[in-house]
């Protein structure tokens, strides 16, 4: 087999602050050893992909031409991106597709002709050469769309549950909870008997989560949000939070509410309660700073949370148990829903970019690189 | 023995926001069981005492009369203080004094006539009734002044070192590092072979720390502060910080510098390095919010740090080992220096309040309740 040619999306930041996102033709060599060549059928656009694709670049006033976008990166963001300047970067954390060629290795040979789901970057492309260990064969009755989001959201939802259990917490607070990830978390915590307080931003999102059986849903747009949040935390005993937003004061509001619940009926202590309270920031829907008011005593932790280091720390056995659970429940507990489907060309159009880059909770887009 | 009468300082916040700090006469019963009665000789004013004594109340425009101050608490601060409203609170975490009476218990009897150092609150008073377990007998050659600050600062300095070692860190960043606590930390880390980066705010403080042998001292008022901070972190390998300030961006600056050092020479990763970075906030010299820019990847923790829960978690054996080390080195490693000495009456005078409540780094005051 000779080389295979196909389109691939690249994002390149120049030193002068110009960000170029473009489709280029890529030539992939034949797979060797444990490598497989996958024809990509579906790849979701996750918030974590958007950070690499555009980051805080100004997409509204960018120049759009066929297969190419040139946008300006704001000056304050350049410092944090120094390490990527001048490097053409592939984008797309996960995808599903069909193995069309394989190296001689047995792990690769076992996947020939199989539909697989993959993690590993560079997935916004027509073809991907990847080690067999980065692939998971899908059950026969799972479609490419159903298998496209089998890693990031499902493993993150299970990672939250594992983190909460390991920390001795009996209930979780989750923000931006109407997301695909949030819906998975509602279902998983129900099955696992863990409490969950869902924070959303609109009445529609309250209805959506109630519709799938969520018990505690609080709307941060309501005037009595803080009282309701405190009541839900008291009802569930939540002492850990996972926050997708990052910027602003919501992490402080959650820790403050946990502290108020922990201090109920206690004598005044200037140092606050001794109840451990832990908030994990796993996303940056708001890229502004996290504002910690520290109005919650001295017994608190705020941490970054990211799937790969979590999996590394949890160990191979836990990771494999989690993967198995996802594979067995892809069309139920871990089902994803998509707002729209885009070809690679369409994904570089202005209307599409403005829509999916708005990161509206629960509105997930899917790229179909081979039409 | 009948009751003993003496002056005691109380801080009371009324519902209308008026904070009254006053000296009242207190009548203490004779000690029983394991209790001892201590005539207090010296009690330091620590930043942690000022939070309870005045908090953010407006002491500049308060009414001062003999043995009484009435100040106004700003409205935004009242919410966090709801639990103390209407309660007359004693102040003063630690002190030294002489045991003048004891209960029948052997632990109490063993202390009769001894000079002791104590922790337990209510120390801004002429007498204190306390359980023998809250006292530590001082060596004969230690004066009341030398023994007055034997708990809060020394145990905190050792607590930082224990926390850093337990987390696998080989060097510490410390802010407001010219404080009495900071000077102890310089000496302890030298003995223990742990790296230390001292952040101070003036050239005078740089000179002070260099004078006691500190190797890495960076001045946040210098134009090239961030570069120097990064260099000092690179030179020491510091991955943990203890911050006395709380408000503002210094925690972010430290984590950002640690991240830059960890990423040197690495390929670009939008998620940042996998180097654990931990900042502990142990004080609130700036009561404003902690601003986390999150410009330091996803592998980070920011936590509150407080001595009592640390000691509880560390266990009795570690705590006793730390106490023993303090007792053995009170006039060397753990020596404190005082800016001025005040009687209880003087401590309620306007000039004195404005001076000690300014919390100037390294300017510690001592109350001598019995003249």
Interface residues (C-beta under 8 A of the other chain):
Chain A: X48 X51 X52 X55 X79 X80 X81 X83 X84 X87 X89 X246 X252 X263 X266 X267 X268 X269 X270 X271 X274 X281 X282 X284 X289 X290 X291 X292 X293 X294 X295 X297 X298 X299 X300 X301 X302 X303 X304 X305 X306 X308 X309 X312
Chain B: X48 X51 X52 X79 X80 X81 X83 X84 X87 X89 X246 X252 X263 X266 X267 X268 X269 X270 X271 X274 X281 X282 X284 X289 X290 X291 X292 X293 X294 X295 X297 X298 X299 X300 X301 X302 X303 X304 X305 X306 X308 X309 X312
